[in-house]
Amino acid sequence: MYETPFTKSGKARGEIEEQCKRRTILTSMYHQVLLLFFHIFCGICKIQLKNKKFYYFIF
């Protein structure tokens, strides 16, 4: 994410009162896929941990 200054009138430079900030968020498909796999991996780890606790509780 980064912010770039701009003016509503379209001028390259302006007074402080005229300036606004535009926030830009960059995303990529690669990042989204990694995030998805991370959530799936965390879910699998939680299930494995619960299975181990259940196994030791029974035996």
Biopython code that builds the backbone (N, CA, C, O; Angstrom):
import numpy as np
from Bio.PDB.StructureBuilder import StructureBuilder

atoms = [
    (1, "MET", "N", (0.843, -1.163, 0.000)),
    (1, "MET", "CA", (0.000, 0.000, 0.000)),
    (1, "MET", "C", (0.889, 1.226, 0.000)),
    (1, "MET", "O", (1.895, 1.285, 0.707)),
    (2, "TYR", "N", (0.511, 2.186, -0.788)),
    (2, "TYR", "CA", (1.228, 3.448, -0.768)),
    (2, "TYR", "C", (0.256, 4.583, -1.021)),
    (2, "TYR", "O", (-0.827, 4.375, -1.568)),
    (3, "GLU", "N", (0.647, 5.790, -0.619)),
    (3, "GLU", "CA", (-0.195, 6.969, -0.778)),
    (3, "GLU", "C", (0.471, 7.933, -1.748)),
    (3, "GLU", "O", (1.683, 8.143, -1.698)),
    (4, "THR", "N", (-0.331, 8.515, -2.629)),
    (4, "THR", "CA", (0.182, 9.515, -3.557)),
    (4, "THR", "C", (-0.647, 10.784, -3.407)),
    (4, "THR", "O", (-1.875, 10.718, -3.333)),
    (5, "PRO", "N", (0.011, 11.937, -3.361)),
    (5, "PRO", "CA", (-0.741, 13.187, -3.260)),
    (5, "PRO", "C", (-1.309, 13.594, -4.619)),
    (5, "PRO", "O", (-0.721, 13.290, -5.657)),
    (6, "PHE", "N", (-2.442, 14.276, -4.612)),
    (6, "PHE", "CA", (-3.029, 14.808, -5.839)),
    (6, "PHE", "C", (-3.916, 15.994, -5.481)),
    (6, "PHE", "O", (-4.254, 16.192, -4.314)),
    (7, "THR", "N", (-4.291, 16.776, -6.476)),
    (7, "THR", "CA", (-5.237, 17.871, -6.278)),
    (7, "THR", "C", (-6.484, 17.573, -7.084)),
    (7, "THR", "O", (-6.415, 16.942, -8.139)),
    (8, "LYS", "N", (-7.626, 18.028, -6.588)),
    (8, "LYS", "CA", (-8.886, 17.767, -7.275)),
    (8, "LYS", "C", (-8.960, 18.492, -8.611)),
    (8, "LYS", "O", (-9.668, 18.057, -9.519)),
    (9, "SER", "N", (-8.225, 19.603, -8.733)),
    (9, "SER", "CA", (-8.253, 20.350, -9.994)),
    (9, "SER", "C", (-7.385, 19.703, -11.069)),
    (9, "SER", "O", (-7.490, 20.056, -12.244)),
    (10, "GLY", "N", (-6.521, 18.752, -10.675)),
    (10, "GLY", "CA", (-5.677, 18.064, -11.638)),
    (10, "GLY", "C", (-4.297, 18.667, -11.797)),
    (10, "GLY", "O", (-3.474, 18.139, -12.544)),
    (11, "LYS", "N", (-4.028, 19.774, -11.100)),
    (11, "LYS", "CA", (-2.699, 20.374, -11.178)),
    (11, "LYS", "C", (-1.673, 19.482, -10.502)),
    (11, "LYS", "O", (-1.981, 18.738, -9.571)),
    (12, "ALA", "N", (-0.439, 19.578, -10.998)),
    (12, "ALA", "CA", (0.629, 18.759, -10.428)),
    (12, "ALA", "C", (0.971, 19.208, -9.012)),
    (12, "ALA", "O", (1.294, 18.381, -8.160)),
    (13, "ARG", "N", (0.903, 20.490, -8.759)),
    (13, "ARG", "CA", (1.213, 21.026, -7.422)),
    (13, "ARG", "C", (0.094, 21.959, -7.000)),
    (13, "ARG", "O", (-0.607, 22.533, -7.834)),
    (14, "GLY", "N", (-0.062, 22.101, -5.704)),
    (14, "GLY", "CA", (-1.104, 22.985, -5.201)),
    (14, "GLY", "C", (-0.852, 23.345, -3.754)),
    (14, "GLY", "O", (0.104, 22.868, -3.143)),
    (15, "GLU", "N", (-1.702, 24.180, -3.212)),
    (15, "GLU", "CA", (-1.599, 24.570, -1.806)),
    (15, "GLU", "C", (-1.931, 23.373, -0.916)),
    (15, "GLU", "O", (-2.565, 22.412, -1.352)),
    (16, "ILE", "N", (-1.498, 23.449, 0.317)),
    (16, "ILE", "CA", (-1.734, 22.358, 1.274)),
    (16, "ILE", "C", (-3.237, 22.076, 1.405)),
    (16, "ILE", "O", (-3.647, 20.918, 1.487)),
    (17, "GLU", "N", (-4.046, 23.123, 1.424)),
    (17, "GLU", "CA", (-5.486, 22.950, 1.592)),
    (17, "GLU", "C", (-6.124, 22.222, 0.405)),
    (17, "GLU", "O", (-7.174, 21.596, 0.556)),
    (18, "GLU", "N", (-5.498, 22.301, -0.770)),
    (18, "GLU", "CA", (-6.048, 21.682, -1.981)),
    (18, "GLU", "C", (-5.629, 20.221, -2.145)),
    (18, "GLU", "O", (-6.245, 19.483, -2.914)),
    (19, "GLN", "N", (-4.589, 19.800, -1.428)),
    (19, "GLN", "CA", (-4.030, 18.474, -1.658)),
    (19, "GLN", "C", (-4.844, 17.382, -0.953)),
    (19, "GLN", "O", (-5.364, 17.572, 0.146)),
    (20, "CYS", "N", (-4.929, 16.254, -1.617)),
    (20, "CYS", "CA", (-5.583, 15.054, -1.074)),
    (20, "CYS", "C", (-4.609, 13.890, -1.214)),
    (20, "CYS", "O", (-3.600, 13.990, -1.912)),
    (21, "LYS", "N", (-4.919, 12.799, -0.550)),
    (21, "LYS", "CA", (-4.087, 11.602, -0.669)),
    (21, "LYS", "C", (-4.913, 10.478, -1.268)),
    (21, "LYS", "O", (-6.075, 10.286, -0.910)),
    (22, "ARG", "N", (-4.304, 9.742, -2.179)),
    (22, "ARG", "CA", (-4.943, 8.578, -2.785)),
    (22, "ARG", "C", (-4.188, 7.341, -2.296)),
    (22, "ARG", "O", (-2.976, 7.231, -2.480)),
    (23, "ARG", "N", (-4.909, 6.422, -1.678)),
    (23, "ARG", "CA", (-4.289, 5.174, -1.209)),
    (23, "ARG", "C", (-4.435, 4.121, -2.288)),
    (23, "ARG", "O", (-5.522, 3.902, -2.824)),
    (24, "THR", "N", (-3.330, 3.477, -2.597)),
    (24, "THR", "CA", (-3.316, 2.424, -3.600)),
    (24, "THR", "C", (-2.836, 1.139, -2.938)),
    (24, "THR", "O", (-1.785, 1.111, -2.298)),
    (25, "ILE", "N", (-3.619, 0.078, -3.100)),
    (25, "ILE", "CA", (-3.260, -1.220, -2.529)),
    (25, "ILE", "C", (-2.956, -2.162, -3.685)),
    (25, "ILE", "O", (-3.802, -2.392, -4.549)),
    (26, "LEU", "N", (-1.759, -2.698, -3.694)),
    (26, "LEU", "CA", (-1.350, -3.625, -4.740)),
    (26, "LEU", "C", (-1.572, -5.059, -4.265)),
    (26, "LEU", "O", (-1.177, -5.426, -3.159)),
    (27, "THR", "N", (-2.199, -5.848, -5.099)),
    (27, "THR", "CA", (-2.377, -7.261, -4.787)),
    (27, "THR", "C", (-1.941, -8.072, -6.004)),
    (27, "THR", "O", (-1.866, -7.562, -7.121)),
    (28, "SER", "N", (-1.663, -9.322, -5.759)),
    (28, "SER", "CA", (-1.308, -10.206, -6.861)),
    (28, "SER", "C", (-1.986, -11.548, -6.642)),
    (28, "SER", "O", (-2.305, -11.919, -5.513)),
    (29, "MET", "N", (-2.196, -12.251, -7.703)),
    (29, "MET", "CA", (-2.821, -13.568, -7.620)),
    (29, "MET", "C", (-1.933, -14.520, -6.823)),
    (29, "MET", "O", (-2.441, -15.365, -6.086)),
    (30, "TYR", "N", (-0.620, -14.396, -6.960)),
    (30, "TYR", "CA", (0.326, -15.248, -6.238)),
    (30, "TYR", "C", (0.135, -15.093, -4.735)),
    (30, "TYR", "O", (0.105, -16.085, -4.006)),
    (31, "HIS", "N", (0.005, -13.856, -4.269)),
    (31, "HIS", "CA", (-0.170, -13.594, -2.842)),
    (31, "HIS", "C", (-1.476, -14.199, -2.349)),
    (31, "HIS", "O", (-1.511, -14.783, -1.266)),
    (32, "GLN", "N", (-2.553, -14.071, -3.124)),
    (32, "GLN", "CA", (-3.841, -14.612, -2.713)),
    (32, "GLN", "C", (-3.807, -16.132, -2.633)),
    (32, "GLN", "O", (-4.418, -16.717, -1.738)),
    (33, "VAL", "N", (-3.109, -16.773, -3.545)),
    (33, "VAL", "CA", (-3.001, -18.233, -3.522)),
    (33, "VAL", "C", (-2.209, -18.679, -2.294)),
    (33, "VAL", "O", (-2.580, -19.648, -1.632)),
    (34, "LEU", "N", (-1.122, -17.975, -1.991)),
    (34, "LEU", "CA", (-0.334, -18.320, -0.804)),
    (34, "LEU", "C", (-1.158, -18.153, 0.465)),
    (34, "LEU", "O", (-1.080, -18.980, 1.373)),
    (35, "LEU", "N", (-1.941, -17.091, 0.528)),
    (35, "LEU", "CA", (-2.778, -16.844, 1.698)),
    (35, "LEU", "C", (-3.820, -17.953, 1.849)),
    (35, "LEU", "O", (-4.093, -18.402, 2.963)),
    (36, "LEU", "N", (-4.397, -18.393, 0.740)),
    (36, "LEU", "CA", (-5.375, -19.477, 0.774)),
    (36, "LEU", "C", (-4.735, -20.771, 1.291)),
    (36, "LEU", "O", (-5.302, -21.445, 2.151)),
    (37, "PHE", "N", (-3.553, -21.115, 0.762)),
    (37, "PHE", "CA", (-2.872, -22.327, 1.215)),
    (37, "PHE", "C", (-2.470, -22.228, 2.687)),
    (37, "PHE", "O", (-2.490, -23.230, 3.401)),
    (38, "PHE", "N", (-2.108, -21.041, 3.140)),
    (38, "PHE", "CA", (-1.755, -20.848, 4.543)),
    (38, "PHE", "C", (-2.956, -21.139, 5.434)),
    (38, "PHE", "O", (-2.818, -21.813, 6.456)),
    (39, "HIS", "N", (-4.145, -20.636, 5.058)),
    (39, "HIS", "CA", (-5.345, -20.886, 5.855)),
    (39, "HIS", "C", (-5.707, -22.368, 5.851)),
    (39, "HIS", "O", (-6.103, -22.914, 6.880)),
    (40, "ILE", "N", (-5.574, -23.015, 4.705)),
    (40, "ILE", "CA", (-5.854, -24.461, 4.632)),
    (40, "ILE", "C", (-4.871, -25.232, 5.506)),
    (40, "ILE", "O", (-5.275, -26.142, 6.230)),
    (41, "PHE", "N", (-3.591, -24.882, 5.451)),
    (41, "PHE", "CA", (-2.569, -25.555, 6.254)),
    (41, "PHE", "C", (-2.844, -25.369, 7.747)),
    (41, "PHE", "O", (-2.699, -26.313, 8.523)),
    (42, "CYS", "N", (-3.238, -24.165, 8.152)),
    (42, "CYS", "CA", (-3.549, -23.918, 9.568)),
    (42, "CYS", "C", (-4.741, -24.765, 10.011)),
    (42, "CYS", "O", (-4.747, -25.296, 11.122)),
    (43, "GLY", "N", (-5.744, -24.891, 9.149)),
    (43, "GLY", "CA", (-6.906, -25.723, 9.474)),
    (43, "GLY", "C", (-6.520, -27.178, 9.639)),
    (43, "GLY", "O", (-6.991, -27.849, 10.557)),
    (44, "ILE", "N", (-5.664, -27.672, 8.753)),
    (44, "ILE", "CA", (-5.208, -29.063, 8.838)),
    (44, "ILE", "C", (-4.426, -29.284, 10.132)),
    (44, "ILE", "O", (-4.606, -30.303, 10.798)),
    (45, "CYS", "N", (-3.572, -28.346, 10.486)),
    (45, "CYS", "CA", (-2.788, -28.482, 11.726)),
    (45, "CYS", "C", (-3.689, -28.504, 12.955)),
    (45, "CYS", "O", (-3.440, -29.264, 13.890)),
    (46, "LYS", "N", (-4.731, -27.678, 12.963)),
    (46, "LYS", "CA", (-5.655, -27.666, 14.100)),
    (46, "LYS", "C", (-6.399, -28.986, 14.216)),
    (46, "LYS", "O", (-6.592, -29.499, 15.319)),
    (47, "ILE", "N", (-6.815, -29.536, 13.086)),
    (47, "ILE", "CA", (-7.510, -30.824, 13.108)),
    (47, "ILE", "C", (-6.581, -31.924, 13.592)),
    (47, "ILE", "O", (-6.997, -32.775, 14.378)),
    (48, "GLN", "N", (-5.331, -31.927, 13.140)),
    (48, "GLN", "CA", (-4.374, -32.940, 13.586)),
    (48, "GLN", "C", (-4.126, -32.833, 15.084)),
    (48, "GLN", "O", (-4.016, -33.855, 15.762)),
    (49, "LEU", "N", (-4.037, -31.622, 15.608)),
    (49, "LEU", "CA", (-3.823, -31.429, 17.041)),
    (49, "LEU", "C", (-5.015, -31.943, 17.842)),
    (49, "LEU", "O", (-4.840, -32.597, 18.870)),
    (50, "LYS", "N", (-6.223, -31.648, 17.372)),
    (50, "LYS", "CA", (-7.416, -32.147, 18.069)),
    (50, "LYS", "C", (-7.486, -33.671, 18.019)),
    (50, "LYS", "O", (-7.885, -34.306, 18.994)),
    (51, "ASN", "N", (-7.100, -34.258, 16.890)),
    (51, "ASN", "CA", (-7.085, -35.717, 16.788)),
    (51, "ASN", "C", (-6.101, -36.326, 17.773)),
    (51, "ASN", "O", (-6.408, -37.341, 18.398)),
    (52, "LYS", "N", (-4.923, -35.729, 17.925)),
    (52, "LYS", "CA", (-3.932, -36.237, 18.883)),
    (52, "LYS", "C", (-4.467, -36.151, 20.308)),
    (52, "LYS", "O", (-4.319, -37.095, 21.085)),
    (53, "LYS", "N", (-5.090, -35.023, 20.656)),
    (53, "LYS", "CA", (-5.648, -34.870, 22.003)),
    (53, "LYS", "C", (-6.742, -35.903, 22.249)),
    (53, "LYS", "O", (-6.818, -36.495, 23.326)),
    (54, "PHE", "N", (-7.587, -36.115, 21.246)),
    (54, "PHE", "CA", (-8.661, -37.093, 21.367)),
    (54, "PHE", "C", (-8.102, -38.505, 21.508)),
    (54, "PHE", "O", (-8.612, -39.292, 22.305)),
    (55, "TYR", "N", (-7.061, -38.837, 20.744)),
    (55, "TYR", "CA", (-6.427, -40.158, 20.798)),
    (55, "TYR", "C", (-5.861, -40.410, 22.196)),
    (55, "TYR", "O", (-6.071, -41.479, 22.771)),
    (56, "TYR", "N", (-5.142, -39.421, 22.742)),
    (56, "TYR", "CA", (-4.542, -39.605, 24.078)),
    (56, "TYR", "C", (-5.601, -39.637, 25.164)),
    (56, "TYR", "O", (-5.393, -40.256, 26.207)),
    (57, "PHE", "N", (-6.725, -38.987, 24.942)),
    (57, "PHE", "CA", (-7.818, -39.021, 25.907)),
    (57, "PHE", "C", (-8.460, -40.405, 25.963)),
    (57, "PHE", "O", (-8.820, -40.882, 27.039)),
    (58, "ILE", "N", (-8.602, -41.047, 24.806)),
    (58, "ILE", "CA", (-9.237, -42.369, 24.732)),
    (58, "ILE", "C", (-8.288, -43.451, 25.247)),
    (58, "ILE", "O", (-8.705, -44.320, 26.012)),
    (59, "PHE", "N", (-7.020, -43.411, 24.839)),
    (59, "PHE", "CA", (-6.084, -44.483, 25.199)),
    (59, "PHE", "C", (-5.259, -43.997, 26.340)),
    (59, "PHE", "O", (-4.392, -44.723, 26.827)),
]
sb = StructureBuilder()
sb.init_structure("model")
sb.init_model(0)
sb.init_chain("A")
sb.init_seg("    ")
for serial, (resi, resn, name, xyz) in enumerate(atoms, 1):
    if name == "N":
        sb.init_residue(resn, " ", resi, " ")
    sb.init_atom(name, np.array(xyz, "f"), 0.0, 1.0, " ", f" {name:<3s}", serial, name[0])
structure = sb.get_structure()
